[in-house]
């Protein structure tokens, strides 16, 4: 049980440097929908402080800085399947697909416009 949604808790969104930020309720609704459709979903990067974002090479205007973005991995589901589902269900959002030898991840954010990319 989470303290933000039925499946997500605030600690999952904390920056790796320990800092915290409010998480946008629109992002939480999107993540909850993904979790309800696919099952266990891990937040690999939620909120990022400006310092941490710069250290990891994040975009200077990243939605992670505003609590409006998350990078996720979904158990037993490839990132391209999650990305395709999110693209269909959240047409006004930011979605990035990142594939790697270890599987990869999906970036999702609740920006007020459509943006798609691969990394």
C-alpha positions in Angstrom: 0.0 0.0 0.0 1.2 3.4 -0.9 0.7 6.8 0.8 0.2 8.6 -2.6 -1.9 6.0 -4.5 -2.9 2.5 -3.8 0.4 1.2 -5.3 2.9 4.1 -4.9 4.5 5.7 -1.9 6.3 9.0 -1.7 9.6 7.4 -0.8 9.7 5.9 -4.3 9.9 9.4 -5.8 12.7 10.8 -3.5 15.8 12.0 -5.2 18.8 9.8 -4.8 20.5 12.7 -2.9 17.7 12.4 -0.3 15.7 15.5 -1.3 12.0 15.4 -1.8 9.3 17.3 -3.7 5.6 17.1 -4.2 4.6 14.7 -7.0 2.0 15.9 -9.6 -1.3 14.1 -9.2 -1.6 13.8 -13.0 1.7 11.8 -13.0 0.4 9.6 -10.2 -2.8 8.9 -12.1 -0.8 7.9 -15.2 1.5 5.6 -13.2 -1.4 4.0 -11.3 -3.1 3.2 -14.6 0.2 1.6 -15.9 0.5 -0.4 -12.6 -3.2 -1.6 -12.8 -2.7 -2.7 -16.4 0.7 -4.4 -16.2 1.5 -5.1 -12.6 4.5 -4.3 -10.5 6.1 -1.0 -11.6 9.4 0.4 -10.3 10.2 4.0 -10.2 13.9 4.2 -11.2 14.0 8.0 -11.1 11.3 10.3 -9.8 12.0 13.7 -8.4 15.5 15.1 -9.1 17.0 18.0 -7.3 18.7 20.6 -9.6 22.1 19.4 -8.4 21.4 15.7 -8.9 19.8 16.4 -12.3 22.9 18.2 -13.4 25.2 15.4 -12.1 23.3 12.7 -14.1 23.2 14.9 -17.3 19.5 15.5 -17.1 17.9 18.2 -19.3 18.1 21.7 -17.6 14.3 22.0 -17.9 13.6 18.4 -17.0 10.1 17.6 -15.7 11.8 15.5 -13.0 12.8 18.8 -11.4 9.1 19.6 -10.9 7.8 16.3 -9.7 6.1 15.8 -13.0 8.2 12.9 -14.4 9.3 9.4 -13.7 11.5 6.8 -15.3 9.9 3.3 -14.8 10.5 -0.4 -15.4 7.6 -2.8 -15.4 8.1 -6.4 -14.2 7.8 -9.0 -16.9 7.0 -6.4 -19.6 9.4 -4.9 -22.1 9.7 -1.1 -22.2 8.5 -1.0 -25.8 5.2 -2.6 -24.8 4.7 -0.2 -21.9 5.6 2.8 -24.2 3.1 1.7 -26.9 0.3 1.3 -24.3 1.1 4.7 -22.7 1.3 6.4 -26.1 -2.3 5.1 -26.8 -3.7 6.0 -23.4 -1.9 9.3 -22.7 -1.7 11.2 -26.0 -0.9 14.5 -24.3 2.2 13.6 -22.4 5.9 13.2 -22.7 7.1 9.6 -23.4 10.7 8.5 -23.9 11.8 5.0 -24.7 15.2 3.9 -23.6 16.4 0.4 -24.6 19.6 -1.2 -23.3 21.2 -4.6 -23.0 19.7 -4.7 -19.5 16.2 -4.1 -20.8 15.7 -0.4 -20.6 13.0 1.9 -19.2 10.2 4.3 -20.1 10.2 8.0 -19.2 6.8 9.4 -18.6 5.7 12.9 -17.8 2.6 14.9 -17.5 3.6 17.9 -19.6 0.6 19.7 -21.3 1.7 18.8 -24.8 2.7 15.7 -26.8 6.4 14.8 -26.9 7.9 11.5 -28.0 11.5 10.4 -28.3 13.9 7.5 -28.0 17.2 7.5 -26.2 
